[in-house]
Amino acid sequence: MKKIVLLIGMLTTFSVVEAQLLKKIKDKVDKKVDDATSGKKEEKKNTEENKTSESNTNTSNQPATIKAYSKYDFVPGEKVIGFEDFSTGSIGDFPAGWNTNGAGEIVTVEGKPGRWLWISKPGVFVPEFTKSYPEDFTFEFDLLHGVPIKGADFKFAFAELQDIEQPQNWTLSPNRLTIGLYTSNSDQVNGATTSEIRKNSVSQASNQTYTDILGDKFNPIHVSVWRQKERVRVYINQEKFWDIPKAIAPDAKLNTILFVALYADATVQHYIGNLRLAVGAPDTRKKMLEQNKWVTHGILFDVNKADIKPESYGTLKEMASVLKEYPDIKVKIVGHTDSDGADAANLDLSKKRAASVKMALANEFSIDESRMETDGKGEAEPMDKATTPAAKANNRRVEFIKL
């Protein structure tokens, strides 16, 4: 059984234990052989309406349905300021707008839609979204392990770097929050892994935890982080792993998100994709009551489909709560797409997505269908006229308009 162990820490450093871990991983490398290029496929045209995915060869490990997210309360920020799906780069190249002291390339993965950054050599990898991270933001990404060898770890961190051009010095940061994912192939965990939150090298809390979430090439995991000043919540798929009131120092000036791979090659493969950084805490109730409209980027759909992704549950629940609290409110649900693809196809897709949202609110939250109308605008009413990935992500949205 493969397991992923979550480790979260404040002001952590590379240690002797990690060095020993690296040696153990190396000892097992020759026993785990996988084709490093198996994730590379012919480059496909990337549009909102024409992003081709291949059939999923995995039938035994299907992704969780929306019903599995019944306790999921993650709601993304209102405005996307950083988005990366690697659609603007070329297959085989390292993506523009990233910094690293390692190596990686953009690939496609059989059975998975879209593109991924394959981390092919160890190092630190930094998406250069912004030079200053606010006190309130959300960050999401998908993580896929091609071959999860026991003990192989993958970390990401939020840090305050003195020199953002030298991310390899991230362990010297005066303020940072580090989150690590560890894989285990054993049927039993010999001694539960200790997860510690550290501040100024003093343990503030200690816990022991591991989870049976699979980290294989068939099922990427979705990681969500919600920062509200000092408070940080961390979700892995539908489960909230951490809700830490004092995770980040109140005077921290975070300026970097970084990914750290201690070991990566043809046998220990890491892929990341669908990165989304958003700001602005949603205030659904106030906006519906005072502005008669709520715009959300938190309801996500499969590419070129109207199927709602399960990680949209928190946002749907937020809207359902308002409708239940105010039973006289009726809403029009309006879908919007970006400008990629044919106008007519985007218009049809936006209408189908709005209908899917109505169905989800009715079926999952028992909202009376007679209180909801639907419509779609396609690409006709963009919020952002730029052509950047972040602008397109902002244009892909769902609006709730009070009737």
N, C-alpha and C positions, 0 to 999 in steps of 0.2 A: 504494500500500500504506500502510495506517495503522499506525503504530507507537506504542508507549508507552515512554517513557524514564523510568527510575527515578532519582531524585536523592534522596540522603539526606545530611543534614548536621546538625552540632551547632553551636548558636549562630550560625545564619545570619541575614542581614538582607536587607531589600529593597534592591536595587542599581540602578545605572544600566542594567545589562544587562536587568533585569526591566522597567524603564521603556521601553526600546527594544522589548522583546518585546511589551509592551502596545500600543504604537503599531502594530507590524506586524499584530497581531491585529485592531485596529480597521480597518486598511486593507483587511482581507479580509472584514469582516463583511457588507458589502453583496453579496458574491459567494456567500455561504452563507445561503440562506433556508430556514427550517424553521418550521412552525407551532408556536408556543410552547405552544399548548393541545392539541397532538396527544396529549400524555401524559395528558390529563384524561378520565376516563371516569365513567360513572354510579357513584356510591358503592354498594358491595356490603356485605351483611351479613358481619361478620367473626367467624367461629367456627373452632374446630379442625376441625370437620367440614364447614363451609360457607364456604370461602374460594374464590370462583370465579375461575379464570384463563381468559383468552381464548386461542384458538389462536394459536400462534406463527407469525407471517407469514414468518419467516425460515427458509428451508430449506437455505441454502448454508453457514451458519455455526452448526453445532450445538455445544452445550457439550461439553467434554471428558468422556469416560467415566471410570469409576473406575480403569480400567487405566492411564490416562495419569498417575495419581498414584502410581506405583510407588516414587518416591523422596521422596514427601511424608511428612515426619516431624513435622508440627505436631500437637500434642495440646492441646486447650483446657483451661483451668483447670477444677477440679472443681465450683465453685459459681458460678453466674451472679449477679452483683451489679448488672449494668446490661444492659438489653435494650430495643431500640426497633425495632418494625416498623410504627409509626405507626397501629396498629389502634385506639387509643383516641381519636384526634383525628378531626376532620371534614375531608372533602375540601375543598380550597380554603383551609384555615386553616394558619397557622404552628403547629407542634406545641407543646404545653405541655411544660414541663420543658427548654426550650432557651433559649439566649441568643444574640443576634446583633446586629450593627450593619448587616446587609444585609437581604435579604428572601428569603422562600421560602414554599412551600406544599405541603401534602400532596396527592399526585396518584396515580392509577393509570396504568400504562403498557401500551399495547396489546401483547398477547402475553407479558406478564410477570405472574406471580402477585404478590399482595400489594400493598403501597403503598410509595411512595417520597417522600422529601423532595426536591422540585425547588428548586434554588437559582436563583432568578430574578434576583437582583441581587447584585453583588459584596459580599464582606464576610467576617467571621469567624463561624463557626457552632459553638456549644458545646453538646453534650449534657450535662446536669447530672446525671451518674450518681452521683458521690461527691465529697466534698471532700478526699479523700486517697487516692492510688493506692499500693498496696503495692509491695514490692520485686519480687514475683513476680506477674505477671498476663498474661492473653492478651486480645487485642482483635481483633475481626473485623468487617468490613462489606463490602457490595457497592457497587460504583461503576459507574455507567452514564453514558456520554457520548452525548447526543442527536446532537450534531454536533461531532466532534473536529476543530477547525481546527488547522492546523499551528502548533505552538508554544503552544497553549492549555494552561495548566498547572493542576493541582489539587493542593493540598497538605493534609496533615494533620500534626499535631504533638502531642507530649506535652510539657507545660510546667509549670514551677513559677512561677505568677503571684503577684505581691505582692498583687494585688487581683483576685479571681476574677470580680468584677462588671464588670471592664473588660478583656474578652478582646482587644479591639482593640490593646492594648498588649503583646501576646504577644512581640513581637520584643525587648522590653526584659527578658525573663525571664532570670535568671541561669543557669538550667539548662533546656535544652529539646532535644528531638530532633525534627527536621523531616524529613518524607518527602514528596517531590514526584513526581507523575506527569505526564509531558509527552507530548503527542501529536504525531506527525509524519505528514503525508500524502504525503511524497515517497517515491519508489521507493528512493532512496538517502539515507543520512545523510551530509551534507557536514561531515565533522569530527565524530568521535564525541563525544557529550556527556560531560563530565567529572563524575563522581560523587565527592564528597568528604565525608569525615567530619572535622568540625572541632571542636576543643575549645579554648576560650579563644582563638579566632581563629588557632590554630596547626594546620596540616594534619597529621593523624595518619596518614592514608592517602589514596591517590588511585587511582581506577580509571576505566575507560572502558567503558560498557556501554549497550546498547539491546536492545529485544526486539520480536518481531513479534506480541505479544499484541494482539488487536484490542480497541479501546475504543469500540464502536459501540452503537447503541440496541438491537441484537439480542442482543448477548452482554455482559452485565455481567461485570466482573472481580471476583473474590473476593480481598480483601486480608486477610492474617493477620499479626499482630505478636505475638511472644512475648518478653516481658521477664523475665529472671532476673537481678535485681540490676543489675550493669553491662552484662551481655550482652544483646544484642537480635538477634532473628532476624526477617527480613521475608520473607513469601511473597506472590507474585502468582499466583493460581490454583495450579497444581500445582508451581510452580518456586520454590525457595528462592533469593532474590536476594542476601540479605545475612545473614551470621552474624558479628556484630561483638562481639568480647570486651569492648571498653571504649567502648561507645556512650554510656553515661550515667554521669555523675559519681557516685561512691559515696555522696556526701552529698546527692544530689538529692532533694527532697521534692516529687515531681510531684503536682499537684492538678487538672490540666485536660487534657482531650482536646479538640482543636479542629480544625475544617476551614477551609481558607482558599481562597477562589475570587477570584483577581485580576480575572477577567473573566467575566461571566455575563449573558446576555440571551436573546432568542429564537433567536439563531444559535449561541451557545456554551452548550449546556445541560449541566448537571451534575445527576445524581440519586444519592442515597445511600439505602441501605436495609439492613435486617437487621443492625443493629448489635448486637454481643454482647461484653460485658466479663465476664471470669470470673477467679477467683482460686483459688489452691491448686494446687500442682504435683501431678499425679496420681502415685501410687505403686502401680501396678497389682500388681506382684509381692508387695509386703508385704501389701496388703489381701486379696489372694486367699489367701495362705498363712496369715496371722494372724487376719484377720477373716472369712475365707471368703466375701467379697462385695466386688464392685467396682461402683460406680455411676458411670456416665458420661453427660455431656451432650454428648459430642463426636461421637456418631453421629446425623447429621441426615437428615431425610427430606423429600421433596417434600410440599407441603401436601396434606393429605387423601389421601395415598398411602403405600405402603410402599416406594417406590423410595428407595434410599439415595443421598444426595448424595455426589459424588466427594470433597469435602473431608473426609469422614469417614474417609478412608483411614488417616491417621496413628493414629487411635484404634483402628481395627480391627487394624492392624498391632501395636499395643501389646498387645492382648489375645492375638493369635495368637502373639506371641513367648513369652508366659508359658505358653500351652498346649503349645508346642513344647518349651520348656525342661523342663516337668513333664508328661511324656506320660501319667501315671497320673491326672491331674486330669480330672474330668468336671464340666460346668457346666450350669446351667439359665439360659437367656437369657429375661429377662422384660421385656416392653415396657410403657411407661406413657405416658399422654397427659395433657393438661390437662383441665379440666372444661367447656370450651366444646363445645357440640354435644350430641347425644343420647347417653345412657349406653351403649346397646347398640351404637351405631355406633362409639363410642370403644373399647369392649371388643374389637370385631372388628378395628378398626384396629391396636390394640396387639399383638394376636396375630399379625397379618400382618407387622408390623414386626419382631417377634422372629424370625419365620421367615425374613425377608429377611436378618437379621444372621447367622443360622446358615448360610444359603446362601452369603453372601459369605465367611464364614470357611472354608467347605468349598471353594468354587470358586477363591477368590483366594489362599488361604494353605494349602490342602491339609490342613485340619484334619478328621480323621475325623468324619463325621456322627454316628457312634454315641456319641461323647463329649459330644454336645450335645442337650439337651432345650429346648423352647421353651414359653412361656406368655405371657399378656397380662393385665394388671389394669385396663386402661382408665384411668379417672379415680378408681378406688376407693381408692388409697393415695397421696394427695398428700404430697410432702415439705414443701410450703409452702402453708398454707391462705389466704394473702393472694390478692388478685385482681389484683395488679400484673402488667405484662408480664414482669418479671424472675421473679416467683413462678411464673407459668405456664411460663416457659422452664425453670425448675428441675424442674417436675413432668413435663415432657416428657423422658423419660430412658430409658436401657436399663440393666438390672441384670444382672450376671453372678454367679450364686450357685453356690458350690462344693458339689458333691454328695458 
